Amino acid sequence: MEVVAICSSPRLKGNSATLVEALLEGAREVGATTTRFDPAKMKIGDCDADRMCLESAEAGCIQDDDMQQIYAALKRAEAWVFAAPVYFWNVAGPMKRVVDRLYAFYTEDGGWRLGLEGTRKGAVIVVQADGDQETPKRLAEYLASVMRDLKCEVIGQIAEGGIGDLGDAAKRPELLEKARELGRKLASVGTQ
């Protein structure tokens, strides 16, 4: 079982990353291998809407950048994690860039290409500094809907407001345990 996490926070040791690492730790506890991508530190261009990815079932995105690593990992993994902090009432830009580039997995008639046949399991983590709880829930559901569109069954979400200062997530042992438990559950689904 491989779990691939896309952690879109520009802070590599920020709160989103802290929760992702706890989730991945939980997955490794039950025998999963894990891979984490930090698109804020990768060379990933915006979708340029050339629609070349729709030319054939094998076409894919023609941009030769670090998104190719993410495509390969998502195709081979049995479980996905999308994690993002909230920036100005939306997911941080690096996650939006990745989501836009996932268009390469679609076909015009709603079919799937590039090795996304079958079903995967997924989890979402969204945190924000503001104490409002509705915005992280809304954005977690947005990322969950992206996963579902890509034939990924979302089995859990963590959506929390009031987590903004560096180290806030690390001070919440119950939240860290929730993330570890979600990782254990994610890595155990389908292996029992």
N, C-alpha and C positions, 0 to 999 in steps of 0.2 A: 504494500500500500504506500503510495506517495501522496503527500499533501503539499500543494504549491500555494504559497501565500504571496499576494501582491499588497505590499504595504506602502501606501502613497504619501506618507508624511515626509515633508522635507527634513524633519528632524529624525535622524537615524536612530536616536535613543529617546524619542519622544513617547508620548502616552499611547498612541496607536501602536508603535513598535513594541512597547512594553507588553501590551495585551496580545499582540501577535506572537511574541516570543513565548508567553505563557501558554497560549493555545498550541503552538508547535511543540513545546515541552510535553504537554499532555499527550499529543499525538505520538511523540517518540516513546513515551512511557508504555504504550501498548504496541510498540514494534514498527511504527511507520517511519519511513524516511521523509525528510522535509527539505523543501527548497524555498528560500525567500527572495523576492525581488523588491528592490526599492527604486521605482521608476523615477523618483525625483533626482536620483543620482545617475540615471542611465540616459543614453542618447536615444530618445524616442520622439520622433517628429509627430506633428499633428496629422490627422487624416487629411489628405489633400483632395478628396472627393473625385479622384480620377476614375473611380469605379472599375479599375483594371482587375480588382479581385473578383469581379462578377463574370469575367471573360470565360472562365472554365472552372470545372470542379477542382482542378489542381493549381489554379492561378495563385491564390493568396495575395497578400499585400506585396507590392513590388518595391516598397521602400526597404533599403538595405540598412537597417539600424538595429538597435538592441531589442526592439519589439519582436524580432525573429526568435530570440531566446525565450521570450514569454510564450509565444505561440507554441513552440516545441514543448515547453514544460506543461502547458495547459492540455495539450493533446495527449501526453503520456500519463498524466496524473489521474488518480481516481478521486481526488478530493481537492477542492479549491477554497481559498480564503481570500476575500476582498476586504481590505481595511483602509479607512480614510478618516482623517480629521475633517471637521466642518470648517470651511473658510468662506465667510461672507454668504451664509445660508445655502451653500452647495458643497459637494465633495471637493477636496483640494484638487487643483489643476492637474497634477500628475495622474490621478485616478481617472479624471474625465478624459484625458488624452488616451489612456489605455482602453477605456470603454469605447471611445470613438473608433479606435483601431481594431477592436474586436468585430467590427462590421465585416472584416475579411472572412469570418466564419459563416456568413449568411449566403444564401442564394436568392435571386430575384423572386423565385416562386415559394420562398419560405422553407426550403430544404436546408440541409447541412452539408458542409464540405470540410476538407482539410483535417479529417480524422476525428471529428467530434461525434461520430456515431456512438450510440450507447448513452448511458446515464452516469453522471458523476454526482457526488455529494458536495455540498458547499456550506460555508459559514460566512457571516458578515460581521465586521466590527466598525462602528462609527462612534467617534467621540467629539465633543466640542467643549470649549471653555465656558460658554454661557450656561447657566443653570437650567435653561429651558430643555425639557425632555422631548418635546414634539419634533423639533427639527432633526435630531439624530435618528429618531424612529422613522421619520419620513424618508430620510436619505438612506437608511439601512434597507428600507423596503425598496427604494429605487435600485440599489445595488443587487438586492435579492431578485428583483424582476429581471435584471440583465442576466444574472446567472440562470434563472428559469428559462429565459428565451434561448439560452445556449444549452438546454437540456441538462441542467445541473439542478438537482433537488436540494433546496436549502433546508438544512436540518436545525439551524440555530442562528440567532443574531444577538449581538451585544450592541446596544445603542444607549449611550450615556452622555448627559450634559454635566456641567460642573467639573470637567476634567480638562484643564488648559495649561496650568503652570507645569513646567518640566518636573517630573517626579510625582505628579498627582496620582496617576494610575498605580504606581508602586506603593503608595500609601493606602491602597484599598485592597487588603488581603482577600476580602470576599469576592471582589471583582476579578482579581488574579486567579482565584480558584474557579470561578465561573468560566473563565477563559480556558484554563487547563482542562476542566471537565468537558467543555465543548470540543476541545482538541481530542480528548480520549474518545468521545462519542463519534466524532467525525471519522477517526481512524478505525473505529470498531464496526461501523455500519457496513454490512455486506460481508464481513469476515467471520461472522458468528455462525 
